[in-house]
Amino acid sequence: MAAIPLLTPYNLGKFNLSHRIVLAPLTRSRSYGNVPQPHAAVYYSQRATDGGLLIAEATGVSNTAQGYPETPGIWTKEQVEAWRPIVDSVHKKGGIFFCQIWHVGRVSNYGFQPNGQAPISCTDKGVTPGLDGVDWSPPRRLRTDEIPPIVNDFRLAARNAMDAGFDGVEIHGANGYIIDQFMKDQVNDRTDKYGGSIENRCRFPLEIVEAVADEIGADRVGMRLSPFADYMEASDSNPEALGVYMANAVNKFNILYLHVIEPRMVKIGERYETPHSLLPMRKAFKGTLIAAGGYNRADGNKAVAENYADLVAFGRLFLANPDLPRRFELDAPLNRYNRSTFYIPDPVVGYTDYPFLEDNVPA
Ligand SMILES: Cc1cc2nc3c(=O)[nH]c(=O)nc-3n(C[C@H](O)[C@H](O)[C@H](O)COP(=O)(O)O)c2cc1C
């Protein structure tokens, strides 16, 4: 029986993948006090396969990077030490593990910030308080001279990720967080060299790409983008131009992959009909393209078969099906995800207790 397209091997630079089903980065809010916990080793190793790529949940680069409860960081020695056994557990199963490095920017409030200070961003326009039920605080606009130190935080976080044993990092430039805030013209209202034209708005993101690639090698660096999304009120008036601009611009640094969220995912978890596609970015970018956003087995296979993407990342389906590659291979039924347990702090429930096929528990 011929393998389905999602289960064919792929060379991701020096990483020999045995299949094309990627674990999308998923915040699970179970890293107490911003320190990853032993239960994360169970969770990630459950989803690891020999030659499969996993992307860790968004992981803060500094003490101003957080905006959600119990999310992990990678700026302290304690956090690096805590990641190590988790990374080891994935490597023991032959998995390839990238760390998604993250700064929320204005998607935060005083309670998550050191000394209760204001969150930082390219702007002083806040996210509408009450959006998604959170009392977002008004941000403080970064001065021009404060921006290079943030770039450096990403560089240091990438170094720390290497020290923890990760195979590479994914720079989180998607979903309305700080990098996306700089890129999107509906958020960035700066008048210095980091605002205005598309070149200026992409300067901070590209400085991060360059710094991280210099630090750990471009062959270990990916970047996630969502030009079409308006998640956390970060939208752009010309998302296709923005996406293609970034795809061309990162070519200069020879990074390993771009991981792009489909235009149909304007909000996380919702699907829209749209005439847009990732093809213009696919054509512009020289490296590996990972597509994400509302994929199932059939359209994942189609994306690979038609060379629309090299790899496909699965979020909610992989969250609920630790053995997703095996289930896709067998075309087996899938467990349904339970949204109400996505972000609860429980170390087991909704986290490591989704059954494997062999458990033979009705879904
Ligand atoms: C519980 C949950 C947590 C998420 N956390 C992150 C995250 O940390 N970083 C990120 O880039 N995207 C995050 N996302 C978005 C997913 O990576 C993915 O793009 C989205 O769920 C759409 O893919 P899907 O339809 O396969 O679930 C999250 C989504 C969910 C449902």
PDBQT file of the ligand as one rigid body, heavy atoms in Angstrom, charges set to zero:
ROOT
HETATM    1  C1  LIG A 401      -4.939  25.633  22.846  1.00  0.00    +0.000 C 
HETATM    2  C2  LIG A 401      -4.228  26.410  21.778  1.00  0.00    +0.000 A 
HETATM    3  C3  LIG A 401      -3.029  27.022  22.067  1.00  0.00    +0.000 A 
HETATM    4  C4  LIG A 401      -2.305  27.690  21.063  1.00  0.00    +0.000 A 
HETATM    5  N1  LIG A 401      -1.077  28.210  21.353  1.00  0.00    +0.000 NA
HETATM    6  C5  LIG A 401      -0.310  28.707  20.381  1.00  0.00    +0.000 A 
HETATM    7  C6  LIG A 401       1.034  29.085  20.626  1.00  0.00    +0.000 A 
HETATM    8  O1  LIG A 401       1.566  28.961  21.746  1.00  0.00    +0.000 OA
HETATM    9  N2  LIG A 401       1.764  29.585  19.579  1.00  0.00    +0.000 N 
HETATM   10  C7  LIG A 401       1.228  29.720  18.324  1.00  0.00    +0.000 A 
HETATM   11  O2  LIG A 401       1.925  30.169  17.407  1.00  0.00    +0.000 OA
HETATM   12  N3  LIG A 401      -0.030  29.348  18.054  1.00  0.00    +0.000 NA
HETATM   13  C8  LIG A 401      -0.795  28.825  19.038  1.00  0.00    +0.000 A 
HETATM   14  N4  LIG A 401      -2.057  28.366  18.738  1.00  0.00    +0.000 N 
HETATM   15  C9  LIG A 401      -2.491  28.293  17.333  1.00  0.00    +0.000 C 
HETATM   16  C10 LIG A 401      -2.183  26.903  16.774  1.00  0.00    +0.000 C 
HETATM   17  O3  LIG A 401      -0.784  26.679  16.698  1.00  0.00    +0.000 OA
HETATM   18  C11 LIG A 401      -2.772  26.705  15.374  1.00  0.00    +0.000 C 
HETATM   19  O4  LIG A 401      -2.239  27.665  14.489  1.00  0.00    +0.000 OA
HETATM   20  C12 LIG A 401      -4.299  26.820  15.398  1.00  0.00    +0.000 C 
HETATM   21  O5  LIG A 401      -4.855  26.029  16.432  1.00  0.00    +0.000 OA
HETATM   22  C13 LIG A 401      -4.906  26.394  14.070  1.00  0.00    +0.000 C 
HETATM   23  O6  LIG A 401      -4.518  25.067  13.768  1.00  0.00    +0.000 OA
HETATM   24  P1  LIG A 401      -5.552  23.832  13.983  1.00  0.00    +0.000 P 
HETATM   25  O7  LIG A 401      -6.759  24.153  13.161  1.00  0.00    +0.000 OA
HETATM   26  O8  LIG A 401      -4.781  22.639  13.441  1.00  0.00    +0.000 OA
HETATM   27  O9  LIG A 401      -5.849  23.732  15.436  1.00  0.00    +0.000 OA
HETATM   28  C14 LIG A 401      -2.830  27.758  19.749  1.00  0.00    +0.000 A 
HETATM   29  C15 LIG A 401      -4.063  27.182  19.483  1.00  0.00    +0.000 A 
HETATM   30  C16 LIG A 401      -4.757  26.510  20.450  1.00  0.00    +0.000 A 
HETATM   31  C17 LIG A 401      -6.074  25.842  20.104  1.00  0.00    +0.000 C 
ENDROOT
TORSDOF 0
